[in-house]
Amino acid sequence: MYFVIDQAPDGHFQFFIKSSDHETVAMSKSFDTKEAAQHAVKAIMNAHLGSESRIEDLV
C-alpha cells in the first residue's frame, strides 16, 4: 500500500491510497494545501490502532 498526493484542477489537494498492484483503494477529502494533505498521510502512517478502534457500518 502506498499514498499518492495529487492536485485537482481547482487547486485543492487530495491523496489516494493505492494497493500493491496500483489500484486505488481509497481517496481522501480535499485539502487546501499540500502540507495539510501530507500531514493527514503522516497521521495515517503513524497511527497505532488500539482496542477502541472499530469499523462503523452506516449501511
N, C-alpha and C positions, 0 to 999 in steps of 0.2 A: 504494500500500500504506500502511496506517496501523494503529495499535495502539489497542486498547480495553482498559482495565483495569476489571474488574468484581469485585464482592464476592459470594461464594457465600453461601447461607443459613447455612452452618456458620461464617461469619465469615472464612474464608480468602479470599485474593485470587488472581486469575489474569488473564492477558492473552490477548487474541485478536489474531491478525494478520488483517486484512481486506484484500481486494482493492479496486481502484478502483470495482467495482460492488457493494461492501458484502458480498460473500460471505466467510464465514470460511474462511481458508486454513489456519490452524494455531491451536492452543490450547496454552498453557503448562501446566506443573505448578502445583500450589497453593503459594502463599507465605503465611507467617504474617502479614505486614504489607504494607500498600500500598506503603510505601517500598521493600521488598525487590522487589516486582513492578516498580516504577518503575526501580530500579537495573538489573534484568535487561533491560528495554526499552531503557534508555540504552546498555547494553553492546552490544546488538544494533545499535542505530542508529549507534554509533561504531566498529563492527568494521571492520577493514581485512583483507580476505581475502588471504592470501598463497599462495605456491606449495605450502605444506604443507596447505592446506585441501582437503577431499575429501568425497565422499559415500560412506557405507558402506551397502551393501545387505545387510541381515540376513535377507532372504527367500530 
